[in-house]
Amino acid sequence: MADKNSIKRRRFLQLSSTAFIAGAASRLIAKPLELGPQSQVEEAARKVGLLPRRKLGYSQRDISVIIGSGDLEKLSTEAGILCGMNYWHKANRWMREGTPESILKNRDAHICQVTVDRVGGDHFQGHFDEEEHYRFVKEAVKQTGLGYFDDMQLHYGYHNVAELKNDRSFIRAFERLKKEGLVKHLCLSQHSYNGSPRVEKGESAAEVLTAVVEDGLYEHAQFMYSYSPDPEMDRFIEYAKSKNFGTIAMKTARGIGRMKEFEDFMNTMPESTAPHNALTRWLTTETNLDAVVMRVRNLDEFTESYSGAGKKLRASDAVAIELMAAEADRTTCRLCGACQSQCQQGIPITDILRFERYGMDDHDWEKASSLYAGLPTKGDECISCRNCVEACPISLPIPEKLAKVHMLLT
């Protein structure tokens, strides 16, 4: 698979809890790096240090500014725990390989989230089902051994405001589970469905999230956010803050994975400045976000990225962010969905370019190819009318990108 992916990449590029924290802190002392995995974990944690914490939503729970995930690589998970990482997105993923023992032993020090999908299809065609959601969470509690989930998350969110107001199945499932002591708080991750050819009357993430805040039942949300101006989401973040609604950014490393493989671009970066580190500094000190989820694949990426958490943005970092934003606007979709309604062919542009990110930036080619294969309409249906380019806020050459991604993922 690695050789195949390498060939594809070349082809594409050619085409274009206080006690626990105190205990952890005592271990974050300088020591030579040893060969054993545990020593590597402790050394990575020492380099990152204790992660700052912030209050989340109306519950005012203390959460680490970098949150973890149930699919985080095992050694990075252990290093994160040593650094005081205490919020775990997709904790239900531990149903597969088991919940980390260090979390089970100190359960109340961690905020564990169960992520719940629609049933009977994907997040476009699936629907809400109170009984199925209820059963899934109960089974997840049992299989993870956690005893309860702190947060119950609606994965991918609502298609539009009308769906939020008219279909309360998910909320009813939450209320039943809460009465049984199996969940405590309600949250969601929200994608943009603005103009999507796969749903009726899809609306933007900001439109839906504003209505979610007004609805008053959800405590916090995850949504796509990265560098480059995003006035609509910036307005939402300000509004959320005024209403004590929690905000967590996801899909933050827009285009960085591919940037790091372009030597000419990396040569323009200020000396001693790492892209992911600069991004983490910016996200955790220069925005009004409460927290960030940022994918890392190993301890090296863990150290580079998370060591910037809560650190002041230096002049060199600010230059790096400007360079990265300009490069991303040239190469990488923002996933805002502004182009979708302009496509005569009904091509799910934002989905395709999101899958491109999974391959090009996260190096998860299997996931990217599998998701692309499941699309009813693919990039090769593009007729190059360029209506999408005119609607794109960064004038991305979408027809050319669709053609390249189709070659990459088929």
C-alpha positions in Angstrom: 0.0 0.0 0.0 2.9 2.4 0.9 4.5 1.9 -2.5 1.2 2.4 -4.3 0.5 5.6 -2.3 4.0 6.9 -3.0 3.4 6.3 -6.7 0.1 8.1 -6.5 1.6 11.0 -4.7 4.3 11.5 -7.3 1.7 11.2 -10.0 -0.5 13.8 -8.3 2.4 16.2 -7.7 3.6 15.8 -11.2 0.1 16.8 -12.3 0.2 20.0 -10.1 -8.1 16.5 37.0 -5.7 18.2 39.3 -4.1 15.3 41.1 -3.5 13.5 37.9 -1.9 16.5 36.3 0.3 17.1 39.4 1.5 13.5 39.1 2.1 13.9 35.4 4.0 17.2 35.9 6.4 15.5 38.3 7.4 13.2 35.5 8.0 16.0 32.9 11.6 16.5 33.9 14.6 16.5 31.5 16.1 13.1 30.8 18.1 11.6 27.9 15.9 10.0 25.2 16.1 6.2 25.5 15.1 3.6 23.0 12.1 2.1 24.9 8.6 3.2 23.9 7.8 4.4 27.4 10.9 6.5 27.5 10.0 8.0 24.1 6.5 8.8 25.4 7.9 10.6 28.5 10.4 12.5 26.4 7.7 13.7 24.1 5.6 14.7 27.0 8.5 16.6 28.6 9.1 18.6 25.4 5.4 19.5 25.1 4.8 20.2 28.8 1.5 20.6 30.5 -1.3 21.7 28.2 -3.1 24.9 29.2 -6.8 24.5 30.0 -9.9 26.6 29.4 -13.5 26.6 30.5 -15.9 24.9 28.1 -19.5 26.1 27.5 -22.1 26.6 30.2 -20.8 23.7 32.3 -17.5 25.6 32.7 -15.5 22.3 32.7 -11.8 22.6 32.4 -10.5 21.1 29.2 -7.1 21.0 27.6 -6.7 23.4 24.7 -5.7 20.5 22.6 -8.2 17.6 22.8 -7.5 14.0 22.1 -9.3 11.4 20.0 -10.2 7.8 20.3 -8.3 7.1 17.1 -5.1 8.9 18.2 -2.0 6.7 17.8 -1.4 4.8 21.0 2.0 6.3 22.1 0.7 9.8 21.4 -2.4 9.0 23.5 -0.1 8.1 26.5 2.0 11.2 25.9 -1.1 13.3 25.8 -2.3 11.9 29.1 1.0 12.8 30.7 0.6 16.4 29.3 -2.8 16.7 30.9 -4.9 16.1 27.8 -8.3 15.3 29.3 -11.0 15.6 26.6 -11.4 12.7 24.3 -13.4 13.0 21.0 -14.6 9.7 19.6 -13.9 7.8 22.8 -16.3 5.2 21.4 -13.5 4.1 19.1 -12.0 2.4 22.1 -14.8 -0.3 21.6 -12.4 -1.8 19.0 -9.0 -2.0 20.8 -9.8 -1.2 24.4 -9.8 1.9 26.5 -6.4 3.0 27.6 -5.7 1.6 31.1 -4.5 5.0 32.4 -7.9 6.5 31.6 -9.9 3.7 33.1 -7.8 4.0 36.3 -8.5 7.7 36.6 -11.9 7.9 34.9 -13.2 11.0 36.5 -10.2 13.0 35.4 -11.2 12.6 31.8 -14.0 13.9 29.7 -15.0 11.1 27.2 -17.3 11.8 24.3 -19.4 9.3 22.3 -19.8 10.2 18.7 -23.1 9.1 17.2 -23.9 8.9 13.4 -27.1 8.8 11.5 -28.5 5.4 10.7 -29.6 3.8 7.4 -27.0 5.6 5.4 -24.2 8.2 5.5 -24.4 11.7 6.9 -26.2 12.8 3.7 -28.7 10.1 3.2 -29.0 8.7 6.8 -31.7 9.6 9.3 -32.1 10.1 13.0 -33.5 7.2 15.0 -34.1 7.6 18.7 -34.1 3.9 19.6 -31.0 3.1 17.5 -29.0 6.0 19.0 -30.1 5.0 22.5 -29.0 1.4 21.9 -25.7 2.4 20.3 -24.6 4.5 23.2 -25.6 1.9 25.8 -23.5 -0.7 23.9 -20.6 1.8 23.7 -20.7 2.4 27.4 -20.6 -1.4 28.0 -17.8 -2.2 25.5 -15.5 0.7 26.5 -15.8 0.0 30.2 -16.0 3.7 30.8 -19.2 3.5 32.9 -20.7 6.6 31.2 -19.9 9.2 28.6 -19.5 12.8 29.6 -20.6 14.1 26.2 -22.9 12.7 23.5 -22.0 14.2 20.1 -24.2 14.3 17.0 -21.6 13.5 14.3 -21.7 15.7 11.1 -24.6 17.8 12.5 -27.8 18.9 10.9 -28.5 19.5 7.2 -30.3 22.8 7.9 -32.1 24.7 10.6 -35.5 23.2 9.8 -34.1 19.7 10.6 -32.8 20.9 14.0 -36.2 22.3 14.8 -38.4 19.5 13.4 -36.6 16.3 14.1 -35.8 15.9 17.9 -35.1 12.1 17.7 -31.4 12.5 18.6 -32.2 14.9 21.5 -34.8 12.5 22.9 -32.3 9.6 22.8 -29.9 11.9 24.8 -32.5 12.8 27.4 -33.3 9.1 28.0 -29.6 8.2 28.4 -29.0 11.2 30.7 -31.8 10.1 33.0 -30.0 6.7 33.3 -26.7 8.4 34.1 -25.0 7.3 30.9 -24.4 10.7 29.4 -24.2 14.2 30.8 -23.9 16.9 28.1 -25.0 17.3 24.5 -22.7 18.5 21.7 -22.3 18.2 17.9 -19.8 18.5 15.1 -21.2 20.5 12.3 -20.3 20.3 8.6 -21.4 22.7 5.9 -24.2 21.5 3.6 -24.6 24.7 1.8 -25.6 24.0 -1.7 -24.9 20.3 -1.4 -26.4 18.2 -4.2 -26.8 15.3 -1.8 -29.3 16.9 0.6 -32.3 19.2 0.2 -32.0 22.8 1.2 -28.6 22.4 2.8 -27.3 25.3 4.8 -23.8 26.5 6.0 -22.2 25.4 9.2 -22.5 29.0 10.6 -26.2 29.2 9.9 -27.0 25.9 11.5 -24.7 26.5 14.5 -26.2 29.9 15.2 -29.6 28.2 15.4 -28.2 25.5 17.7 -27.0 28.2 20.1 -30.4 29.8 20.1 -32.0 26.4 20.6 -30.2 26.2 24.0 -29.8 22.4 24.3 -26.3 21.8 23.0 -23.3 22.9 25.1 -20.6 23.1 22.5 -19.7 22.3 18.9 -16.8 21.3 16.6 -16.5 22.8 13.2 -13.9 23.3 10.5 -11.6 26.3 11.1 -8.1 27.2 10.0 -6.0 30.1 8.9 -7.1 32.6 6.2 -10.0 34.9 6.8 -13.4 33.3 7.4 -15.8 36.1 8.2 -18.9 33.9 8.6 -17.3 31.6 11.1 -15.5 34.4 12.9 -18.9 36.1 13.5 -20.3 32.8 14.8 -17.3 32.3 17.2 -17.9 35.8 18.6 -21.6 35.1 19.0 -21.0 31.7 20.6 -18.6 33.3 23.1 -21.2 35.9 24.0 -23.7 33.1 24.8 -21.2 30.9 26.7 -21.3 28.2 24.0 -18.2 26.2 23.6 -16.2 26.2 20.4 -13.7 23.5 19.2 -11.9 23.8 15.8 -11.4 20.7 13.7 -9.7 20.0 10.3 -7.3 22.8 11.2 -4.2 21.8 9.3 -5.4 22.9 5.9 -2.9 21.9 3.3 0.1 21.7 5.7 0.8 18.0 5.0 1.4 18.7 1.3 3.2 21.9 2.0 5.8 20.1 4.0 6.7 18.0 1.0 7.3 20.9 -1.3 11.0 21.8 -0.7 10.7 25.2 -2.5 7.9 26.2 -0.1 9.6 25.0 3.0 12.7 27.0 2.0 10.6 30.1 2.4 9.6 29.4 6.0 11.4 31.4 8.7 14.3 29.6 10.3 13.5 27.4 13.3 9.7 27.7 12.6 7.7 24.5 12.1 4.3 24.7 10.3 2.2 22.7 12.7 3.8 24.4 15.7 3.1 27.9 14.3 -0.5 26.8 13.5 -1.0 25.5 17.1 0.3 28.8 18.5 -2.0 30.8 16.4 -5.1 28.7 17.0 -4.6 28.6 20.8 -3.6 32.2 21.4 -4.8 34.4 18.5 -8.4 33.2 18.2 -11.4 33.0 20.5 -11.6 29.2 20.2 -11.9 27.2 23.4 -10.0 24.2 22.1 -8.6 22.5 19.0 -8.5 18.9 17.7 -5.4 18.4 15.5 -4.5 15.0 14.1 -1.0 13.7 14.6 0.3 10.3 13.4 3.3 9.7 15.7 5.4 11.1 18.6 7.4 13.4 16.3 4.3 15.1 15.0 2.9 15.1 18.6 6.0 17.1 19.8 6.2 19.4 16.8 2.5 20.3 16.9 1.4 20.3 20.5 4.5 22.0 21.9 3.1 25.2 20.5 -0.1 25.0 22.6 -0.7 28.2 24.5 2.6 29.7 23.4 2.8 33.3 22.3 2.9 33.8 18.5 6.4 35.0 17.6 7.1 37.3 14.7 8.5 34.3 12.8 5.3 32.3 13.4 3.2 35.2 12.1 5.2 35.2 8.9 4.8 31.5 8.7 1.0 31.7 9.1 0.9 34.3 6.3 2.9 32.1 4.0 0.9 29.0 4.8 -2.4 30.8 4.3 -1.3 32.1 0.9 -0.1 28.6 -0.1 -3.3 27.0 1.2 -5.5 29.4 -0.7 -3.6 28.4 -3.9 -3.8 24.7 -3.4 -6.4 23.6 -0.7 -10.2 24.0 -0.5 -11.6 25.7 2.6 -14.6 23.4 2.5 -17.0 26.4 2.8 -19.4 25.0 0.2 -19.9 28.3 -1.6 -19.3 26.6 -5.0 -21.7 23.7 -4.5 -25.0 25.3 -5.7 -23.2 26.5 -8.9 -22.4 23.0 -10.2 -24.6 22.0 -13.1 -23.5 18.4 -12.8 -24.4 18.0 -9.1 -20.8 17.0 -8.2 -20.2 17.0 -4.4 -17.1 19.3 -4.7 -16.5 19.9 -1.0 -16.7 16.1 -0.3 -14.2 15.3 -3.0 -11.8 18.0 -1.9 -12.2 16.9 1.8 -11.2 13.4 0.7 -8.2 14.9 -1.1 -7.1 16.3 2.3 -7.3 12.8 3.9 -4.9 11.6 1.2 -2.6 14.5 0.6 -2.3 15.9 4.1 -3.2 13.0 6.4 -1.6 10.4 4.2 -4.7 8.2 4.8 -5.0 7.0 1.2 -7.2 4.0 2.0 -9.8 6.2 3.7 -9.7 8.8 0.9 -10.0 6.2 -1.9 -12.8 4.3 -0.1 -14.9 7.4 0.5 -14.4 8.6 -3.0 -15.5 5.2 -4.4 -18.8 5.6 -2.5 -19.8 8.8 -4.2 -22.6 8.6 -6.7 -21.2 11.4 -8.8 -17.4 11.8 -9.2 -15.0 14.4 -10.4 -14.8 13.1 -13.9 -18.3 14.4 -14.5 -17.0 17.9 -14.5 -17.7 19.8 -17.8 -15.4 22.7 -16.9 -18.1 25.4 -17.0 -16.1 27.2 -14.2 -19.2 28.5 -12.5 -17.7 27.0 -9.3 -14.5 29.0 -9.7 -16.5 32.2 -9.9 -18.3 31.4 -6.7 -15.1 30.3 -4.8 -13.9 33.0 -2.4 -10.3 32.1 -3.2 -10.8 31.4 -6.9 -9.4 27.9 -6.6 -9.1 26.1 -10.0 -11.7 23.6 -9.0 -12.2 21.8 -12.4 -8.5 21.1 -12.6 -8.4 19.9 -9.0 -11.4 17.6 -9.6 -9.7 16.0 -12.5 -6.4 15.4 -10.6 -8.2 14.0 -7.5 -10.2 11.6 -9.7 -6.9 10.3 -11.1 -5.4 10.1 -7.6 -8.2 8.3 -5.9 -9.3 5.8 -8.6 
